[in-house]
């Protein structure tokens, strides 16, 4: 079963409708209360992850359910830069771009990596990429703490991120008994 597609933006429009859709899907699948709460939490964290990393967004969200396996899907377009790409790939279970399949896909991915804009960190005292190398320092990125990523990776069976150009597809997979 594939649900309707909900349009979500970074202003919060569609967010409640998406969570309601997930709750209705859990009820339709007759999931236990704990499983339904996990699915709802996964959806919330997935949407927050995309909003915090991609910034300005217009995304499509839907749920697919088959044989006890639930897939939460989100597709959005964003202006990609190297930091954004790195944070998105870090949120994937495999730490790989799922769109880079086959020879042409891998080649396209390498070209896109080379062409993404580099973020200017010249105003920072120490670039945040190097801050973790400094001893006895605790560094926290003020823009994003990675909480959504850690919850997704902990609760989901699999998180797939596919990036092709400025299009990002996120799929969160969870199997319920």
PyMOL commands that place a pseudoatom at each C-alpha (Angstrom):
pseudoatom trace, name=CA, resn=UNK, resi=1, chain=A, elem=C, hetatm=0, pos=[0.000, 0.000, 0.000]
pseudoatom trace, name=CA, resn=UNK, resi=2, chain=A, elem=C, hetatm=0, pos=[1.199, 3.485, -0.835]
pseudoatom trace, name=CA, resn=UNK, resi=3, chain=A, elem=C, hetatm=0, pos=[-0.362, 6.460, 0.917]
pseudoatom trace, name=CA, resn=UNK, resi=4, chain=A, elem=C, hetatm=0, pos=[-1.206, 9.850, -0.494]
pseudoatom trace, name=CA, resn=UNK, resi=5, chain=A, elem=C, hetatm=0, pos=[1.658, 12.302, -0.926]
pseudoatom trace, name=CA, resn=UNK, resi=6, chain=A, elem=C, hetatm=0, pos=[1.818, 15.155, 1.580]
pseudoatom trace, name=CA, resn=UNK, resi=7, chain=A, elem=C, hetatm=0, pos=[3.591, 18.426, 0.636]
pseudoatom trace, name=CA, resn=UNK, resi=8, chain=A, elem=C, hetatm=0, pos=[5.815, 19.709, 3.429]
pseudoatom trace, name=CA, resn=UNK, resi=9, chain=A, elem=C, hetatm=0, pos=[7.815, 22.936, 3.666]
pseudoatom trace, name=CA, resn=UNK, resi=10, chain=A, elem=C, hetatm=0, pos=[10.324, 24.441, 6.082]
pseudoatom trace, name=CA, resn=UNK, resi=11, chain=A, elem=C, hetatm=0, pos=[7.635, 26.704, 7.564]
pseudoatom trace, name=CA, resn=UNK, resi=12, chain=A, elem=C, hetatm=0, pos=[6.003, 23.641, 9.149]
pseudoatom trace, name=CA, resn=UNK, resi=13, chain=A, elem=C, hetatm=0, pos=[3.171, 23.398, 6.620]
pseudoatom trace, name=CA, resn=UNK, resi=14, chain=A, elem=C, hetatm=0, pos=[2.188, 19.788, 6.083]
pseudoatom trace, name=CA, resn=UNK, resi=15, chain=A, elem=C, hetatm=0, pos=[4.173, 18.535, 9.081]
pseudoatom trace, name=CA, resn=UNK, resi=16, chain=A, elem=C, hetatm=0, pos=[1.097, 17.727, 11.204]
pseudoatom trace, name=CA, resn=UNK, resi=17, chain=A, elem=C, hetatm=0, pos=[-0.646, 16.176, 8.200]
pseudoatom trace, name=CA, resn=UNK, resi=18, chain=A, elem=C, hetatm=0, pos=[2.371, 13.930, 7.602]
pseudoatom trace, name=CA, resn=UNK, resi=19, chain=A, elem=C, hetatm=0, pos=[2.443, 12.755, 11.228]
pseudoatom trace, name=CA, resn=UNK, resi=20, chain=A, elem=C, hetatm=0, pos=[-1.322, 12.167, 11.086]
pseudoatom trace, name=CA, resn=UNK, resi=21, chain=A, elem=C, hetatm=0, pos=[-0.791, 10.129, 7.899]
pseudoatom trace, name=CA, resn=UNK, resi=22, chain=A, elem=C, hetatm=0, pos=[1.802, 7.988, 9.685]
pseudoatom trace, name=CA, resn=UNK, resi=23, chain=A, elem=C, hetatm=0, pos=[-0.542, 7.471, 12.643]
pseudoatom trace, name=CA, resn=UNK, resi=24, chain=A, elem=C, hetatm=0, pos=[-3.389, 6.431, 10.321]
pseudoatom trace, name=CA, resn=UNK, resi=25, chain=A, elem=C, hetatm=0, pos=[-1.037, 4.063, 8.481]
pseudoatom trace, name=CA, resn=UNK, resi=26, chain=A, elem=C, hetatm=0, pos=[0.011, 2.498, 11.805]
pseudoatom trace, name=CA, resn=UNK, resi=27, chain=A, elem=C, hetatm=0, pos=[-3.663, 2.029, 12.731]
pseudoatom trace, name=CA, resn=UNK, resi=28, chain=A, elem=C, hetatm=0, pos=[-4.399, 0.525, 9.299]
pseudoatom trace, name=CA, resn=UNK, resi=29, chain=A, elem=C, hetatm=0, pos=[-1.508, -1.926, 9.747]
pseudoatom trace, name=CA, resn=UNK, resi=30, chain=A, elem=C, hetatm=0, pos=[-2.786, -2.736, 13.265]
pseudoatom trace, name=CA, resn=UNK, resi=31, chain=A, elem=C, hetatm=0, pos=[0.598, -2.014, 14.826]
pseudoatom trace, name=CA, resn=UNK, resi=32, chain=A, elem=C, hetatm=0, pos=[1.011, -2.338, 18.574]
pseudoatom trace, name=CA, resn=UNK, resi=33, chain=A, elem=C, hetatm=0, pos=[1.115, 0.924, 20.504]
pseudoatom trace, name=CA, resn=UNK, resi=34, chain=A, elem=C, hetatm=0, pos=[4.909, 0.758, 20.947]
pseudoatom trace, name=CA, resn=UNK, resi=35, chain=A, elem=C, hetatm=0, pos=[5.473, 0.106, 17.237]
pseudoatom trace, name=CA, resn=UNK, resi=36, chain=A, elem=C, hetatm=0, pos=[3.074, 2.892, 16.257]
pseudoatom trace, name=CA, resn=UNK, resi=37, chain=A, elem=C, hetatm=0, pos=[4.949, 5.317, 18.520]
pseudoatom trace, name=CA, resn=UNK, resi=38, chain=A, elem=C, hetatm=0, pos=[8.278, 4.236, 17.022]
pseudoatom trace, name=CA, resn=UNK, resi=39, chain=A, elem=C, hetatm=0, pos=[6.953, 4.816, 13.514]
pseudoatom trace, name=CA, resn=UNK, resi=40, chain=A, elem=C, hetatm=0, pos=[5.638, 8.243, 14.478]
pseudoatom trace, name=CA, resn=UNK, resi=41, chain=A, elem=C, hetatm=0, pos=[8.970, 9.150, 16.087]
pseudoatom trace, name=CA, resn=UNK, resi=42, chain=A, elem=C, hetatm=0, pos=[10.853, 7.990, 12.993]
pseudoatom trace, name=CA, resn=UNK, resi=43, chain=A, elem=C, hetatm=0, pos=[8.658, 10.189, 10.791]
pseudoatom trace, name=CA, resn=UNK, resi=44, chain=A, elem=C, hetatm=0, pos=[9.119, 13.220, 13.045]
pseudoatom trace, name=CA, resn=UNK, resi=45, chain=A, elem=C, hetatm=0, pos=[12.882, 12.823, 13.192]
pseudoatom trace, name=CA, resn=UNK, resi=46, chain=A, elem=C, hetatm=0, pos=[13.116, 12.224, 9.448]
pseudoatom trace, name=CA, resn=UNK, resi=47, chain=A, elem=C, hetatm=0, pos=[11.226, 15.432, 8.699]
pseudoatom trace, name=CA, resn=UNK, resi=48, chain=A, elem=C, hetatm=0, pos=[13.235, 17.424, 11.248]
pseudoatom trace, name=CA, resn=UNK, resi=49, chain=A, elem=C, hetatm=0, pos=[16.506, 16.036, 9.861]
pseudoatom trace, name=CA, resn=UNK, resi=50, chain=A, elem=C, hetatm=0, pos=[15.649, 17.142, 6.353]
pseudoatom trace, name=CA, resn=UNK, resi=51, chain=A, elem=C, hetatm=0, pos=[14.497, 20.563, 7.498]
pseudoatom trace, name=CA, resn=UNK, resi=52, chain=A, elem=C, hetatm=0, pos=[17.565, 21.199, 9.666]
pseudoatom trace, name=CA, resn=UNK, resi=53, chain=A, elem=C, hetatm=0, pos=[20.057, 20.096, 7.001]
pseudoatom trace, name=CA, resn=UNK, resi=54, chain=A, elem=C, hetatm=0, pos=[18.486, 21.300, 3.777]
pseudoatom trace, name=CA, resn=UNK, resi=55, chain=A, elem=C, hetatm=0, pos=[17.064, 24.549, 5.129]
pseudoatom trace, name=CA, resn=UNK, resi=56, chain=A, elem=C, hetatm=0, pos=[14.551, 26.034, 2.693]
pseudoatom trace, name=CA, resn=UNK, resi=57, chain=A, elem=C, hetatm=0, pos=[12.591, 23.106, 1.283]
pseudoatom trace, name=CA, resn=UNK, resi=58, chain=A, elem=C, hetatm=0, pos=[9.458, 21.924, -0.439]
pseudoatom trace, name=CA, resn=UNK, resi=59, chain=A, elem=C, hetatm=0, pos=[9.260, 18.174, 0.108]
pseudoatom trace, name=CA, resn=UNK, resi=60, chain=A, elem=C, hetatm=0, pos=[6.939, 15.323, -0.774]
pseudoatom trace, name=CA, resn=UNK, resi=61, chain=A, elem=C, hetatm=0, pos=[6.314, 12.771, 1.986]
pseudoatom trace, name=CA, resn=UNK, resi=62, chain=A, elem=C, hetatm=0, pos=[4.561, 9.407, 1.730]
pseudoatom trace, name=CA, resn=UNK, resi=63, chain=A, elem=C, hetatm=0, pos=[4.470, 5.986, 3.392]
pseudoatom trace, name=CA, resn=UNK, resi=64, chain=A, elem=C, hetatm=0, pos=[4.661, 2.555, 1.786]
pseudoatom trace, name=CA, resn=UNK, resi=65, chain=A, elem=C, hetatm=0, pos=[3.549, -0.503, 3.716]
pseudoatom trace, name=CA, resn=UNK, resi=66, chain=A, elem=C, hetatm=0, pos=[3.928, -4.133, 2.626]
pseudoatom trace, name=CA, resn=UNK, resi=67, chain=A, elem=C, hetatm=0, pos=[4.287, -7.415, 4.554]
pseudoatom trace, name=CA, resn=UNK, resi=68, chain=A, elem=C, hetatm=0, pos=[5.096, -5.807, 7.912]
pseudoatom trace, name=CA, resn=UNK, resi=69, chain=A, elem=C, hetatm=0, pos=[7.706, -3.536, 6.399]
pseudoatom trace, name=CA, resn=UNK, resi=70, chain=A, elem=C, hetatm=0, pos=[7.137, 0.203, 6.499]
pseudoatom trace, name=CA, resn=UNK, resi=71, chain=A, elem=C, hetatm=0, pos=[9.055, 2.682, 4.345]
pseudoatom trace, name=CA, resn=UNK, resi=72, chain=A, elem=C, hetatm=0, pos=[8.864, 6.395, 5.044]
pseudoatom trace, name=CA, resn=UNK, resi=73, chain=A, elem=C, hetatm=0, pos=[9.800, 8.369, 1.923]
pseudoatom trace, name=CA, resn=UNK, resi=74, chain=A, elem=C, hetatm=0, pos=[10.671, 12.002, 1.470]
pseudoatom trace, name=CA, resn=UNK, resi=75, chain=A, elem=C, hetatm=0, pos=[11.832, 13.724, -1.673]
pseudoatom trace, name=CA, resn=UNK, resi=76, chain=A, elem=C, hetatm=0, pos=[13.003, 17.336, -1.839]
pseudoatom trace, name=CA, resn=UNK, resi=77, chain=A, elem=C, hetatm=0, pos=[15.135, 19.686, -3.864]
pseudoatom trace, name=CA, resn=UNK, resi=78, chain=A, elem=C, hetatm=0, pos=[17.815, 21.828, -2.297]
pseudoatom trace, name=CA, resn=UNK, resi=79, chain=A, elem=C, hetatm=0, pos=[20.776, 23.974, -3.222]
pseudoatom trace, name=CA, resn=UNK, resi=80, chain=A, elem=C, hetatm=0, pos=[23.567, 21.527, -2.467]
pseudoatom trace, name=CA, resn=UNK, resi=81, chain=A, elem=C, hetatm=0, pos=[26.900, 22.466, -0.936]
pseudoatom trace, name=CA, resn=UNK, resi=82, chain=A, elem=C, hetatm=0, pos=[29.720, 20.262, 0.359]
pseudoatom trace, name=CA, resn=UNK, resi=83, chain=A, elem=C, hetatm=0, pos=[28.721, 20.518, 4.031]
pseudoatom trace, name=CA, resn=UNK, resi=84, chain=A, elem=C, hetatm=0, pos=[25.061, 19.777, 3.350]
pseudoatom trace, name=CA, resn=UNK, resi=85, chain=A, elem=C, hetatm=0, pos=[25.995, 16.787, 1.196]
pseudoatom trace, name=CA, resn=UNK, resi=86, chain=A, elem=C, hetatm=0, pos=[28.342, 15.471, 3.880]
pseudoatom trace, name=CA, resn=UNK, resi=87, chain=A, elem=C, hetatm=0, pos=[25.703, 15.780, 6.629]
pseudoatom trace, name=CA, resn=UNK, resi=88, chain=A, elem=C, hetatm=0, pos=[23.090, 14.028, 4.504]
pseudoatom trace, name=CA, resn=UNK, resi=89, chain=A, elem=C, hetatm=0, pos=[25.395, 11.124, 3.629]
pseudoatom trace, name=CA, resn=UNK, resi=90, chain=A, elem=C, hetatm=0, pos=[26.364, 10.820, 7.312]
pseudoatom trace, name=CA, resn=UNK, resi=91, chain=A, elem=C, hetatm=0, pos=[22.685, 10.237, 8.116]
pseudoatom trace, name=CA, resn=UNK, resi=92, chain=A, elem=C, hetatm=0, pos=[22.546, 7.140, 5.896]
pseudoatom trace, name=CA, resn=UNK, resi=93, chain=A, elem=C, hetatm=0, pos=[23.025, 3.714, 7.452]
pseudoatom trace, name=CA, resn=UNK, resi=94, chain=A, elem=C, hetatm=0, pos=[25.584, 2.769, 4.798]
pseudoatom trace, name=CA, resn=UNK, resi=95, chain=A, elem=C, hetatm=0, pos=[27.248, 6.216, 4.767]
pseudoatom trace, name=CA, resn=UNK, resi=96, chain=A, elem=C, hetatm=0, pos=[26.942, 6.054, 0.968]
pseudoatom trace, name=CA, resn=UNK, resi=97, chain=A, elem=C, hetatm=0, pos=[24.930, 7.864, -1.658]
pseudoatom trace, name=CA, resn=UNK, resi=98, chain=A, elem=C, hetatm=0, pos=[22.289, 5.367, -2.778]
pseudoatom trace, name=CA, resn=UNK, resi=99, chain=A, elem=C, hetatm=0, pos=[21.975, 7.132, -6.145]
pseudoatom trace, name=CA, resn=UNK, resi=100, chain=A, elem=C, hetatm=0, pos=[25.560, 6.135, -6.974]
pseudoatom trace, name=CA, resn=UNK, resi=101, chain=A, elem=C, hetatm=0, pos=[24.791, 2.700, -8.391]
pseudoatom trace, name=CA, resn=UNK, resi=102, chain=A, elem=C, hetatm=0, pos=[26.484, 1.244, -11.446]
pseudoatom trace, name=CA, resn=UNK, resi=103, chain=A, elem=C, hetatm=0, pos=[29.345, 2.753, -13.368]
pseudoatom trace, name=CA, resn=UNK, resi=104, chain=A, elem=C, hetatm=0, pos=[27.454, 5.787, -14.671]
pseudoatom trace, name=CA, resn=UNK, resi=105, chain=A, elem=C, hetatm=0, pos=[25.882, 6.474, -11.275]
pseudoatom trace, name=CA, resn=UNK, resi=106, chain=A, elem=C, hetatm=0, pos=[29.249, 6.362, -9.535]
pseudoatom trace, name=CA, resn=UNK, resi=107, chain=A, elem=C, hetatm=0, pos=[30.806, 8.582, -12.193]
pseudoatom trace, name=CA, resn=UNK, resi=108, chain=A, elem=C, hetatm=0, pos=[27.932, 11.083, -11.948]
pseudoatom trace, name=CA, resn=UNK, resi=109, chain=A, elem=C, hetatm=0, pos=[28.284, 11.108, -8.152]
pseudoatom trace, name=CA, resn=UNK, resi=110, chain=A, elem=C, hetatm=0, pos=[32.034, 11.828, -8.341]
pseudoatom trace, name=CA, resn=UNK, resi=111, chain=A, elem=C, hetatm=0, pos=[31.459, 14.694, -10.780]
pseudoatom trace, name=CA, resn=UNK, resi=112, chain=A, elem=C, hetatm=0, pos=[28.704, 16.134, -8.567]
pseudoatom trace, name=CA, resn=UNK, resi=113, chain=A, elem=C, hetatm=0, pos=[30.970, 15.895, -5.504]
pseudoatom trace, name=CA, resn=UNK, resi=114, chain=A, elem=C, hetatm=0, pos=[33.659, 17.828, -7.342]
pseudoatom trace, name=CA, resn=UNK, resi=115, chain=A, elem=C, hetatm=0, pos=[31.208, 20.483, -8.484]
pseudoatom trace, name=CA, resn=UNK, resi=116, chain=A, elem=C, hetatm=0, pos=[29.372, 21.251, -5.214]
pseudoatom trace, name=CA, resn=UNK, resi=117, chain=A, elem=C, hetatm=0, pos=[30.097, 24.616, -3.685]
pseudoatom trace, name=CA, resn=UNK, resi=118, chain=A, elem=C, hetatm=0, pos=[32.481, 24.754, -0.786]
pseudoatom trace, name=CA, resn=UNK, resi=119, chain=A, elem=C, hetatm=0, pos=[31.190, 26.621, 2.258]
pseudoatom trace, name=CA, resn=UNK, resi=120, chain=A, elem=C, hetatm=0, pos=[33.302, 29.580, 3.328]
pseudoatom trace, name=CA, resn=UNK, resi=121, chain=A, elem=C, hetatm=0, pos=[34.559, 29.051, 6.893]
pseudoatom trace, name=CA, resn=UNK, resi=122, chain=A, elem=C, hetatm=0, pos=[37.094, 31.877, 6.791]
pseudoatom trace, name=CA, resn=UNK, resi=123, chain=A, elem=C, hetatm=0, pos=[35.224, 33.863, 9.448]
pseudoatom trace, name=CA, resn=UNK, resi=124, chain=A, elem=C, hetatm=0, pos=[35.617, 31.072, 11.998]
pseudoatom trace, name=CA, resn=UNK, resi=125, chain=A, elem=C, hetatm=0, pos=[38.600, 31.101, 14.314]
pseudoatom trace, name=CA, resn=UNK, resi=126, chain=A, elem=C, hetatm=0, pos=[39.313, 27.407, 13.783]
pseudoatom trace, name=CA, resn=UNK, resi=127, chain=A, elem=C, hetatm=0, pos=[37.527, 25.550, 10.988]
pseudoatom trace, name=CA, resn=UNK, resi=128, chain=A, elem=C, hetatm=0, pos=[35.013, 23.145, 12.493]
pseudoatom trace, name=CA, resn=UNK, resi=129, chain=A, elem=C, hetatm=0, pos=[36.463, 20.267, 10.455]
pseudoatom trace, name=CA, resn=UNK, resi=130, chain=A, elem=C, hetatm=0, pos=[39.660, 20.626, 12.492]
pseudoatom trace, name=CA, resn=UNK, resi=131, chain=A, elem=C, hetatm=0, pos=[38.066, 21.375, 15.872]
pseudoatom trace, name=CA, resn=UNK, resi=132, chain=A, elem=C, hetatm=0, pos=[37.659, 17.678, 16.699]
pseudoatom trace, name=CA, resn=UNK, resi=133, chain=A, elem=C, hetatm=0, pos=[41.447, 17.264, 16.321]
pseudoatom trace, name=CA, resn=UNK, resi=134, chain=A, elem=C, hetatm=0, pos=[42.136, 19.814, 19.055]
pseudoatom trace, name=CA, resn=UNK, resi=135, chain=A, elem=C, hetatm=0, pos=[42.689, 18.020, 22.357]
pseudoatom trace, name=CA, resn=UNK, resi=136, chain=A, elem=C, hetatm=0, pos=[40.484, 18.541, 25.413]
pseudoatom trace, name=CA, resn=UNK, resi=137, chain=A, elem=C, hetatm=0, pos=[37.906, 20.482, 23.427]
pseudoatom trace, name=CA, resn=UNK, resi=138, chain=A, elem=C, hetatm=0, pos=[34.237, 19.681, 23.098]
pseudoatom trace, name=CA, resn=UNK, resi=139, chain=A, elem=C, hetatm=0, pos=[32.910, 21.040, 19.850]
pseudoatom trace, name=CA, resn=UNK, resi=140, chain=A, elem=C, hetatm=0, pos=[29.278, 21.412, 18.986]
pseudoatom trace, name=CA, resn=UNK, resi=141, chain=A, elem=C, hetatm=0, pos=[28.131, 22.646, 15.617]
pseudoatom trace, name=CA, resn=UNK, resi=142, chain=A, elem=C, hetatm=0, pos=[25.804, 25.540, 16.500]
pseudoatom trace, name=CA, resn=UNK, resi=143, chain=A, elem=C, hetatm=0, pos=[23.633, 24.920, 13.442]
pseudoatom trace, name=CA, resn=UNK, resi=144, chain=A, elem=C, hetatm=0, pos=[22.859, 21.237, 13.976]
pseudoatom trace, name=CA, resn=UNK, resi=145, chain=A, elem=C, hetatm=0, pos=[23.486, 18.818, 16.824]
pseudoatom trace, name=CA, resn=UNK, resi=146, chain=A, elem=C, hetatm=0, pos=[22.793, 15.588, 14.908]
pseudoatom trace, name=CA, resn=UNK, resi=147, chain=A, elem=C, hetatm=0, pos=[20.110, 14.380, 17.337]
pseudoatom trace, name=CA, resn=UNK, resi=148, chain=A, elem=C, hetatm=0, pos=[17.718, 13.490, 14.508]
pseudoatom trace, name=CA, resn=UNK, resi=149, chain=A, elem=C, hetatm=0, pos=[20.398, 11.437, 12.781]
pseudoatom trace, name=CA, resn=UNK, resi=150, chain=A, elem=C, hetatm=0, pos=[21.221, 9.466, 15.926]
pseudoatom trace, name=CA, resn=UNK, resi=151, chain=A, elem=C, hetatm=0, pos=[17.551, 8.673, 16.625]
pseudoatom trace, name=CA, resn=UNK, resi=152, chain=A, elem=C, hetatm=0, pos=[16.973, 7.581, 13.030]
pseudoatom trace, name=CA, resn=UNK, resi=153, chain=A, elem=C, hetatm=0, pos=[20.026, 5.353, 12.949]
pseudoatom trace, name=CA, resn=UNK, resi=154, chain=A, elem=C, hetatm=0, pos=[19.124, 3.820, 16.315]
pseudoatom trace, name=CA, resn=UNK, resi=155, chain=A, elem=C, hetatm=0, pos=[15.434, 3.062, 15.663]
pseudoatom trace, name=CA, resn=UNK, resi=156, chain=A, elem=C, hetatm=0, pos=[15.293, 2.414, 11.926]
pseudoatom trace, name=CA, resn=UNK, resi=157, chain=A, elem=C, hetatm=0, pos=[16.360, -0.812, 10.299]
pseudoatom trace, name=CA, resn=UNK, resi=158, chain=A, elem=C, hetatm=0, pos=[17.829, 1.123, 7.392]
pseudoatom trace, name=CA, resn=UNK, resi=159, chain=A, elem=C, hetatm=0, pos=[18.164, 4.771, 6.343]
pseudoatom trace, name=CA, resn=UNK, resi=160, chain=A, elem=C, hetatm=0, pos=[18.908, 5.426, 2.685]
pseudoatom trace, name=CA, resn=UNK, resi=161, chain=A, elem=C, hetatm=0, pos=[19.897, 8.789, 1.267]
pseudoatom trace, name=CA, resn=UNK, resi=162, chain=A, elem=C, hetatm=0, pos=[20.033, 9.259, -2.497]
pseudoatom trace, name=CA, resn=UNK, resi=163, chain=A, elem=C, hetatm=0, pos=[21.445, 12.527, -3.830]
pseudoatom trace, name=CA, resn=UNK, resi=164, chain=A, elem=C, hetatm=0, pos=[21.401, 13.362, -7.510]
pseudoatom trace, name=CA, resn=UNK, resi=165, chain=A, elem=C, hetatm=0, pos=[22.181, 16.985, -8.281]
pseudoatom trace, name=CA, resn=UNK, resi=166, chain=A, elem=C, hetatm=0, pos=[20.012, 19.052, -5.954]
pseudoatom trace, name=CA, resn=UNK, resi=167, chain=A, elem=C, hetatm=0, pos=[17.414, 16.316, -5.474]
pseudoatom trace, name=CA, resn=UNK, resi=168, chain=A, elem=C, hetatm=0, pos=[17.497, 14.407, -2.197]
pseudoatom trace, name=CA, resn=UNK, resi=169, chain=A, elem=C, hetatm=0, pos=[15.494, 11.235, -1.546]
pseudoatom trace, name=CA, resn=UNK, resi=170, chain=A, elem=C, hetatm=0, pos=[15.368, 9.883, 1.987]
pseudoatom trace, name=CA, resn=UNK, resi=171, chain=A, elem=C, hetatm=0, pos=[13.921, 6.453, 2.764]
pseudoatom trace, name=CA, resn=UNK, resi=172, chain=A, elem=C, hetatm=0, pos=[13.598, 5.193, 6.330]
pseudoatom trace, name=CA, resn=UNK, resi=173, chain=A, elem=C, hetatm=0, pos=[12.837, 1.475, 6.611]
pseudoatom trace, name=CA, resn=UNK, resi=174, chain=A, elem=C, hetatm=0, pos=[11.384, -0.259, 9.668]
pseudoatom trace, name=CA, resn=UNK, resi=175, chain=A, elem=C, hetatm=0, pos=[10.120, -3.841, 9.840]
pseudoatom trace, name=CA, resn=UNK, resi=176, chain=A, elem=C, hetatm=0, pos=[7.371, -4.657, 12.324]
pseudoatom trace, name=CA, resn=UNK, resi=177, chain=A, elem=C, hetatm=0, pos=[6.265, -8.164, 13.341]
for i in range(1, 177): cmd.bond("trace and resi %d" % i, "trace and resi %d" % (i + 1))
show_as sticks, trace
zoom trace
